[in-house]
Amino acid sequence: MFKQHARQFELASMVLMVLGIVALCQPWSLVLHQYSVATIIAGLVAFNVFSRIKTPDAAQHAESAGTDAAGTDH
């Protein structure tokens, strides 16, 4: 499941980081401000995990091009 949807999870983690930054900068809700750093860190950890998962399409494309998924030659 994670390999098929890794790019969507990566996008969702970026959105989570942006929402954490917005929550950090807003002046109206103390609860949002208190949990904003935890939200940013959770998004950052999720982004680091999901950005390293190779999707099946990227792995097949890299094999046909003679490079690995990071773009380096074998």
Rosetta constraint file for C-alpha pairs under 8 A:
AtomPair CA 1 CA 5 HARMONIC 6.39 0.50
AtomPair CA 2 CA 6 HARMONIC 5.40 0.50
AtomPair CA 2 CA 53 HARMONIC 7.96 0.50
AtomPair CA 3 CA 53 HARMONIC 6.38 0.50
AtomPair CA 3 CA 54 HARMONIC 6.49 0.50
AtomPair CA 3 CA 55 HARMONIC 5.09 0.50
AtomPair CA 3 CA 56 HARMONIC 6.81 0.50
AtomPair CA 4 CA 55 HARMONIC 5.98 0.50
AtomPair CA 4 CA 56 HARMONIC 6.86 0.50
AtomPair CA 5 CA 9 HARMONIC 6.31 0.50
AtomPair CA 5 CA 55 HARMONIC 7.74 0.50
AtomPair CA 6 CA 10 HARMONIC 6.06 0.50
AtomPair CA 6 CA 50 HARMONIC 5.56 0.50
AtomPair CA 6 CA 51 HARMONIC 7.29 0.50
AtomPair CA 6 CA 53 HARMONIC 6.47 0.50
AtomPair CA 6 CA 54 HARMONIC 7.64 0.50
AtomPair CA 6 CA 55 HARMONIC 6.55 0.50
AtomPair CA 7 CA 11 HARMONIC 6.21 0.50
AtomPair CA 7 CA 50 HARMONIC 7.27 0.50
AtomPair CA 7 CA 51 HARMONIC 7.44 0.50
AtomPair CA 7 CA 55 HARMONIC 7.71 0.50
AtomPair CA 8 CA 12 HARMONIC 6.13 0.50
AtomPair CA 9 CA 13 HARMONIC 6.09 0.50
AtomPair CA 9 CA 46 HARMONIC 7.89 0.50
AtomPair CA 9 CA 47 HARMONIC 7.82 0.50
AtomPair CA 9 CA 50 HARMONIC 6.48 0.50
AtomPair CA 10 CA 14 HARMONIC 6.41 0.50
AtomPair CA 10 CA 46 HARMONIC 7.23 0.50
AtomPair CA 10 CA 47 HARMONIC 5.36 0.50
AtomPair CA 10 CA 50 HARMONIC 5.41 0.50
AtomPair CA 10 CA 51 HARMONIC 6.06 0.50
AtomPair CA 11 CA 15 HARMONIC 6.34 0.50
AtomPair CA 12 CA 16 HARMONIC 6.15 0.50
AtomPair CA 13 CA 17 HARMONIC 6.28 0.50
AtomPair CA 13 CA 42 HARMONIC 7.99 0.50
AtomPair CA 13 CA 43 HARMONIC 4.64 0.50
AtomPair CA 13 CA 44 HARMONIC 6.98 0.50
AtomPair CA 13 CA 46 HARMONIC 5.78 0.50
AtomPair CA 13 CA 47 HARMONIC 5.36 0.50
AtomPair CA 14 CA 18 HARMONIC 6.35 0.50
AtomPair CA 14 CA 43 HARMONIC 6.39 0.50
AtomPair CA 14 CA 44 HARMONIC 7.67 0.50
AtomPair CA 14 CA 47 HARMONIC 6.72 0.50
AtomPair CA 15 CA 19 HARMONIC 6.14 0.50
AtomPair CA 15 CA 43 HARMONIC 7.87 0.50
AtomPair CA 16 CA 20 HARMONIC 6.16 0.50
AtomPair CA 16 CA 39 HARMONIC 6.79 0.50
AtomPair CA 16 CA 40 HARMONIC 6.82 0.50
AtomPair CA 16 CA 42 HARMONIC 7.92 0.50
AtomPair CA 16 CA 43 HARMONIC 5.26 0.50
AtomPair CA 17 CA 21 HARMONIC 6.35 0.50
AtomPair CA 17 CA 39 HARMONIC 6.63 0.50
AtomPair CA 17 CA 40 HARMONIC 4.58 0.50
AtomPair CA 17 CA 41 HARMONIC 7.54 0.50
AtomPair CA 17 CA 42 HARMONIC 7.76 0.50
AtomPair CA 17 CA 43 HARMONIC 4.91 0.50
AtomPair CA 17 CA 44 HARMONIC 6.63 0.50
AtomPair CA 18 CA 22 HARMONIC 6.24 0.50
AtomPair CA 18 CA 40 HARMONIC 7.54 0.50
AtomPair CA 19 CA 23 HARMONIC 6.05 0.50
AtomPair CA 19 CA 39 HARMONIC 7.83 0.50
AtomPair CA 19 CA 40 HARMONIC 7.82 0.50
AtomPair CA 20 CA 24 HARMONIC 6.10 0.50
AtomPair CA 20 CA 35 HARMONIC 7.98 0.50
AtomPair CA 20 CA 36 HARMONIC 4.68 0.50
AtomPair CA 20 CA 37 HARMONIC 6.57 0.50
AtomPair CA 20 CA 38 HARMONIC 7.90 0.50
AtomPair CA 20 CA 39 HARMONIC 5.14 0.50
AtomPair CA 20 CA 40 HARMONIC 4.88 0.50
AtomPair CA 21 CA 25 HARMONIC 6.30 0.50
AtomPair CA 21 CA 36 HARMONIC 6.73 0.50
AtomPair CA 21 CA 37 HARMONIC 7.90 0.50
AtomPair CA 21 CA 40 HARMONIC 6.81 0.50
AtomPair CA 22 CA 26 HARMONIC 6.13 0.50
AtomPair CA 23 CA 32 HARMONIC 5.39 0.50
AtomPair CA 23 CA 33 HARMONIC 5.50 0.50
AtomPair CA 23 CA 36 HARMONIC 5.43 0.50
AtomPair CA 24 CA 32 HARMONIC 7.16 0.50
AtomPair CA 24 CA 33 HARMONIC 4.93 0.50
AtomPair CA 24 CA 34 HARMONIC 7.88 0.50
AtomPair CA 24 CA 36 HARMONIC 5.16 0.50
AtomPair CA 24 CA 37 HARMONIC 7.16 0.50
AtomPair CA 25 CA 33 HARMONIC 7.53 0.50
AtomPair CA 26 CA 33 HARMONIC 7.27 0.50
AtomPair CA 27 CA 33 HARMONIC 7.95 0.50
AtomPair CA 29 CA 33 HARMONIC 6.45 0.50
AtomPair CA 30 CA 34 HARMONIC 6.08 0.50
AtomPair CA 31 CA 35 HARMONIC 6.45 0.50
AtomPair CA 32 CA 36 HARMONIC 5.93 0.50
AtomPair CA 33 CA 37 HARMONIC 7.94 0.50
AtomPair CA 35 CA 39 HARMONIC 6.19 0.50
AtomPair CA 36 CA 40 HARMONIC 6.21 0.50
AtomPair CA 37 CA 41 HARMONIC 6.16 0.50
AtomPair CA 38 CA 42 HARMONIC 6.05 0.50
AtomPair CA 39 CA 43 HARMONIC 6.18 0.50
AtomPair CA 40 CA 44 HARMONIC 6.11 0.50
AtomPair CA 41 CA 45 HARMONIC 6.12 0.50
AtomPair CA 42 CA 46 HARMONIC 6.11 0.50
AtomPair CA 43 CA 47 HARMONIC 5.99 0.50
AtomPair CA 44 CA 48 HARMONIC 6.24 0.50
AtomPair CA 45 CA 49 HARMONIC 6.28 0.50
AtomPair CA 46 CA 50 HARMONIC 6.04 0.50
AtomPair CA 47 CA 51 HARMONIC 5.72 0.50
AtomPair CA 48 CA 52 HARMONIC 6.59 0.50
AtomPair CA 49 CA 53 HARMONIC 6.98 0.50
AtomPair CA 54 CA 58 HARMONIC 6.32 0.50
AtomPair CA 54 CA 59 HARMONIC 6.27 0.50
AtomPair CA 54 CA 69 HARMONIC 7.00 0.50
AtomPair CA 55 CA 59 HARMONIC 6.28 0.50
AtomPair CA 56 CA 60 HARMONIC 6.23 0.50
AtomPair CA 57 CA 61 HARMONIC 6.06 0.50
AtomPair CA 58 CA 62 HARMONIC 6.01 0.50
AtomPair CA 58 CA 69 HARMONIC 6.20 0.50
AtomPair CA 59 CA 63 HARMONIC 6.24 0.50
AtomPair CA 59 CA 68 HARMONIC 7.30 0.50
AtomPair CA 59 CA 69 HARMONIC 5.94 0.50
AtomPair CA 60 CA 64 HARMONIC 6.33 0.50
AtomPair CA 61 CA 65 HARMONIC 6.21 0.50
AtomPair CA 62 CA 66 HARMONIC 6.08 0.50
AtomPair CA 62 CA 67 HARMONIC 5.05 0.50
AtomPair CA 62 CA 68 HARMONIC 5.11 0.50
AtomPair CA 62 CA 69 HARMONIC 5.37 0.50
AtomPair CA 62 CA 71 HARMONIC 7.45 0.50
AtomPair CA 63 CA 67 HARMONIC 6.14 0.50
AtomPair CA 63 CA 68 HARMONIC 6.63 0.50
AtomPair CA 66 CA 73 HARMONIC 6.52 0.50
AtomPair CA 66 CA 74 HARMONIC 6.79 0.50
AtomPair CA 67 CA 71 HARMONIC 5.55 0.50
AtomPair CA 67 CA 72 HARMONIC 5.38 0.50
AtomPair CA 67 CA 73 HARMONIC 4.54 0.50
AtomPair CA 67 CA 74 HARMONIC 5.75 0.50
AtomPair CA 68 CA 72 HARMONIC 5.79 0.50
AtomPair CA 68 CA 73 HARMONIC 6.60 0.50
AtomPair CA 68 CA 74 HARMONIC 6.81 0.50
